[in-house]
Amino acid sequence: HQKFPAEILALYEKGVKELAISTGRKIYYRVADLLKKMRKIRGGKEKVNEIIHYFRNLYKIRPVMMEILNKNFPETIPQPKGKDVQKRIDKSLGLF
């Protein structure tokens, strides 16, 4: 039984975002661990997805962070849309 889930999630969110400002594989794994704990709190799954989306936009040039997020939260990997799909396929096959 959890009391005050919204308040607990807000505290976690603040801490996770402050931690993510720093860089390094250990920090990214710690962020992932905290996000996993957040998912277990009522309403946490939606909040975690929101935070991951925020990180993917803000820190998109951090390949190690993206790798760790992808590994721990594969359901949040953005899917290419429309013409981008064919471009990525062509590029990966070396057609263009």
ABEGO torsion letter per residue (X at the ends): XBBGAAAAAAAAAAAAAAAAABBEAAAAAAAAAAAAAAAABBGAAAAAAAAAAAAAAAAAABAAAAAAAAAABAAABBBBBEAAAAAAAAAAAGAX
